Amino acid sequence: MSQTPPMLKRELGVFGATMMGLGSILGTGVFVSIGIASGVAGPAVILAIGLAALVALCNGLNSAQLAANHAVSGGTYEYGYTYLNSWFGFTAGWTFLLAKTASAATAALGFGGYLLNLLGIDTREYLIPLGLAAVIVLTLIVLSGLRRSNITNILIVSVTMIALALFVIGGLPKLVAAGTKNLTPFFNPDGNPIANLLQATALMFVAYTGYGRIATIGEEVCDPSRVIPRAIIAAMLVTMVIYMSVAIIGVSAVGTDVLAGTTQTQAAPLEVAARQFDIPFIAQVVAVGAITAMLGVLLNLILGLSRVLLAMGRRRDMPTVTARINTNNSTPYVAVVIIGVGIAALVLIGNVKTTWSFSAFTVLIYYAITNLAALQLKANERLYPKWLGWVGLAACLFLAFWVDVQIWLIGLGMIVLGLIWHAVAQRVNGKSQKVSA
């Protein structure tokens, strides 16, 4: 007789789940990726943010209805298995691990960049050590359980939102004074404007995808059929308003050249923009908000990644040791440690554009599978129209290949390696089951 694996406690309501989503979204996306995307598309990054929001909304609604019907840890990894087949399920889990480990490394490096700026240290020498330190500390917090992680997350998100509100309010006079000077030409004259816009949209799409964390931790949400859709929609709406406001102020105040250049050298574009506002201490407040935001994203990514690894361990797509849960059923401790080590390894790359671009490609493949799974829902399981699944699927597959060619080639190579691993694991598991029978 097979034993039912131990399940995690259901502890999160609408507020906690929404704040968990915001903690996953409001970080690297607003404090770093706007600078990266502005270097690609110029002022049209504002348009890219809007387009990315529409794609993310389709995906968010499809994630919500899948999670409402199948609320377990693992997100699209589990949806792929349930509504498609093991190959799609594994690919979803594998690309999620790849994408979000890269995102977490970007957040850790962003934390280091903003902290160095706040301390007035003009060198990259300490960027990687600071990123590694953040990964270690937050991995230890996640090991302590979801309840403590959730309290930490609410504090982090609150500080972040206050800092972003002050950035927008403080930048309004500068926006009025600058007029349209920094908004023209609107499209980047270097290269193909449409290609630049689509690449920037792909990069900004990743900045919205933290809402998936709500679905990923579905096993720990109370009344998931009601809580998860509401939390995802609330998190998405708040994020759209914040991103558009911050982008308009940032681009208008200092221009995209400054934002993009600062992102590459210091990973702290909004703090540099805030210095131009001529308001005492606002740059420091933005830096503090950015630091807390990066830590929030890192915290939530460690949570989400460990839950996907837990789910993969339960199905033996990963070694079964990754499915171990501590004695009070609050933490998959082996999975958390493995994820922490993986993020730390990518932090050693030390380049935010490389890690973020890789995340963009792999996360778009992940959400393409999400939409494909949503298309398989029965009529009585649907919360939203079926055409949202088709729009989300087409948009994800289309945008995925607008990142740098070498990035998506590496991404495809990693997916192929993962599928080879899956084939081997299936064969080994099949033999072991025959022997036990």
Buried (B, 14 or more C-beta within 10 A) or exposed (E): EEEEEEEBBBBBBBBBBBBBBBBBBBBBBBBBBBBBBBBBBBBBBBBBBBBBBBBBBBBBBBBBBBBBBBBBBBBBBBBBBBBBEBBBBBBBBBBBBBBBBBBBBBBBBBBBBBBBBBEEEEEBEBBBEBBBBBBBEBBEBBBBBBBBBBEBBBBBBBBBBBBBBBBBBBBBEBBEEBEEEBBEEBBBEEEEBEEBBBBBBBBBBBBBBBBBBBBBBBBBBBEBBEBBBBBBBBBBEBBBEBBBBBBBBBBBBBBBEBBBBBBBEBBBBBBBBBBBBEBEEBBBBBBBBBBBBBBBBBBBBBBBBBBBBBBBBBBBBBEEEBBBBBEEEBBBBBBBBBBBEBBBEBBEBBEBBBBBBBBBBBBBBBBBBBBBBBBEBEEEBBBBEEEBBBBBBBBBBBBBBBBBEEBBEBBBEBBEEBBEBBEEBBEEBEEEEEEEE
